Amino acid sequence: MKNCLIAFIAAALAWSAPALAQEPAPGGGAPHVVWEPAPTPEGATSWELFQSTREIEEERDDGLYILPGYPDALVALDGETVRVNGYMMPLQNAERQTYFVLMAFPPDCPFCMTAGPANLIEVRAEPGIAHSYEAMVIEGRLELLYEDESGLFFRLADARRIDD
């Protein structure tokens, strides 16, 4: 089951749009950002805060690990109910998803570079949330994953969609 989860997460990373994709500005000026994270509604936690989590490389006897270095503002939210606006990457073959990844960027480009773990949130939602390609606001209890073997840094437990 864990290998299946890791494969799904790898697919989500591969399919997510790049966080810093740039294209040249008209007339040869400075490049501008093509993709921006889902907008932050009033009262929600911004993707900017999640993206401020550092990736810390740690060499161990059994290999290289990427661990999160959370900012203090995010640590203060650990265990609290938060709202995040993002895009669903389904992990189940079902209309209603009880387990999925919420992403900062729409999962629409299988050839784009990975967005990285600071742009993904594992979501657990019972009885499930209807699949949608549109951005959605999800509310749940934030759990910081200090050393999760799937490579994810965040989870929303007891989640529900609030923008229906």
C-alpha positions as CSV (number, residue, x, y, z in Angstrom):
1,M,0.0,0.0,0.0
2,K,2.8,2.4,0.9
3,N,4.5,1.8,-2.5
4,C,1.2,2.6,-4.2
5,L,0.9,5.8,-2.3
6,I,4.5,6.8,-3.2
7,A,3.7,6.1,-6.9
8,F,0.6,8.3,-6.7
9,I,2.5,11.1,-5.0
10,A,5.3,10.9,-7.6
11,A,2.6,11.2,-10.3
12,A,1.1,14.2,-8.5
13,L,4.5,15.8,-8.4
14,A,5.2,15.1,-12.0
15,W,1.8,16.4,-13.2
16,S,1.8,19.6,-11.2
17,A,2.7,22.9,-12.8
18,P,6.0,24.4,-12.0
19,A,6.1,26.9,-9.2
20,L,8.5,29.2,-10.9
21,A,7.8,28.7,-14.6
22,Q,8.9,31.7,-16.4
23,E,8.7,33.0,-19.9
24,P,10.5,36.0,-21.4
25,A,8.7,39.3,-21.2
26,P,7.7,41.0,-24.5
27,G,10.5,43.1,-25.8
28,G,13.2,41.1,-24.0
29,G,12.5,42.5,-20.5
30,A,12.8,40.6,-17.3
31,P,10.9,37.2,-17.2
32,H,7.6,37.0,-15.5
33,V,5.9,34.2,-13.6
34,V,3.6,32.1,-15.7
35,W,2.0,30.0,-13.0
36,E,0.8,31.4,-9.7
37,P,-0.7,29.4,-6.8
38,A,-4.4,29.3,-6.2
39,P,-5.5,32.7,-4.7
40,T,-5.9,32.9,-1.0
41,P,-9.5,33.7,0.1
42,E,-9.9,35.9,3.2
43,G,-9.3,33.9,6.4
44,A,-7.4,31.1,4.5
45,T,-3.8,30.1,4.8
46,S,-1.7,31.2,1.8
47,W,0.4,28.9,-0.3
48,E,3.1,31.4,0.2
49,L,3.3,30.3,3.9
50,F,3.5,26.6,2.9
51,Q,6.1,27.4,0.2
52,S,8.3,29.1,2.9
53,T,9.0,25.6,4.3
54,R,12.7,24.8,3.6
55,E,13.8,21.5,2.2
56,I,16.7,20.2,4.3
57,E,18.9,17.5,2.9
58,E,20.1,14.9,5.5
59,E,22.5,12.2,4.6
60,R,22.0,9.0,6.5
61,D,23.5,5.5,6.3
62,D,20.6,4.3,4.2
63,G,20.5,7.3,1.8
64,L,19.6,11.0,1.4
65,Y,16.5,12.3,3.0
66,I,14.6,15.5,2.3
67,L,13.1,16.9,5.5
68,P,11.0,20.0,6.1
69,G,12.2,23.1,7.9
70,Y,9.0,24.7,8.9
71,P,8.7,28.5,9.5
72,D,7.5,29.5,13.0
73,A,4.2,30.8,11.6
74,L,3.4,27.4,10.2
75,V,4.5,25.6,13.4
76,A,2.0,27.8,15.2
77,L,-0.8,26.4,13.0
78,D,0.1,22.7,13.6
79,G,-3.0,21.0,15.0
80,E,-5.2,24.0,14.2
81,T,-8.1,24.1,11.7
82,V,-7.1,25.9,8.6
83,R,-8.5,26.7,5.1
84,V,-6.5,26.3,1.9
85,N,-7.6,27.0,-1.6
86,G,-6.1,24.6,-4.1
87,Y,-6.6,22.0,-6.9
88,M,-7.5,18.3,-6.3
89,M,-5.2,15.5,-7.5
90,P,-7.4,12.5,-7.0
91,L,-5.8,9.3,-5.7
92,Q,-8.9,7.1,-5.9
93,N,-11.0,5.8,-8.7
94,A,-14.2,7.3,-7.3
95,E,-16.4,10.4,-7.8
96,R,-16.0,11.4,-4.1
97,Q,-12.5,11.4,-2.9
98,T,-11.7,10.5,0.7
99,Y,-8.0,10.6,0.1
100,F,-6.3,13.1,-2.3
101,V,-3.6,15.6,-2.7
102,L,-4.4,19.4,-2.7
103,M,-2.0,21.3,-4.9
104,A,-1.1,24.9,-5.3
105,F,-1.2,24.6,-9.0
106,P,-3.6,22.9,-11.4
107,P,-2.6,19.3,-12.3
108,D,-2.8,19.9,-16.1
109,C,0.7,19.5,-17.5
110,P,2.2,16.0,-17.5
111,F,5.5,17.4,-19.0
112,C,6.1,20.2,-16.5
113,M,8.7,20.1,-13.8
114,T,7.7,19.1,-10.3
115,A,6.3,21.8,-8.0
116,G,8.0,20.2,-4.9
117,P,6.6,19.1,-1.5
118,A,5.9,22.6,-0.2
119,N,3.1,22.9,-2.9
120,L,1.3,19.7,-1.9
121,I,-1.0,18.8,1.0
122,E,-2.3,15.3,1.7
123,V,-6.0,15.4,2.5
124,R,-8.2,12.9,4.4
125,A,-11.9,13.7,4.1
126,E,-14.8,11.5,5.2
127,P,-17.4,11.0,3.7
128,G,-15.5,12.4,0.7
129,I,-15.3,15.4,-1.6
130,A,-16.6,15.4,-5.1
131,H,-13.9,15.5,-7.7
132,S,-13.4,18.8,-9.5
133,Y,-10.9,20.4,-11.8
134,E,-11.6,23.8,-10.4
135,A,-9.9,25.3,-7.4
136,M,-11.6,24.5,-4.1
137,V,-11.3,25.7,-0.5
138,I,-10.7,22.8,1.9
139,E,-10.9,23.2,5.6
140,G,-9.2,20.7,8.0
141,R,-6.9,20.1,10.9
142,L,-3.3,20.9,9.8
143,E,-0.7,18.2,10.6
144,L,3.0,19.0,9.9
145,L,4.7,15.8,8.8
146,Y,8.2,16.0,10.1
147,E,9.5,12.8,8.7
148,D,6.9,11.2,6.5
149,E,8.2,8.3,4.3
150,S,6.0,9.5,1.4
151,G,7.9,12.7,1.1
152,L,5.0,15.0,1.9
153,F,5.3,17.8,4.4
154,F,1.6,18.6,5.3
155,R,-1.7,16.9,5.9
156,L,-5.3,18.1,6.4
157,A,-7.2,15.7,8.5
158,D,-11.0,15.6,9.0
159,A,-11.2,17.8,5.9
160,R,-14.3,19.2,4.1
161,R,-14.9,21.4,1.2
162,I,-16.3,24.7,2.3
163,D,-17.0,26.6,-1.0
164,D,-20.0,24.5,-2.1
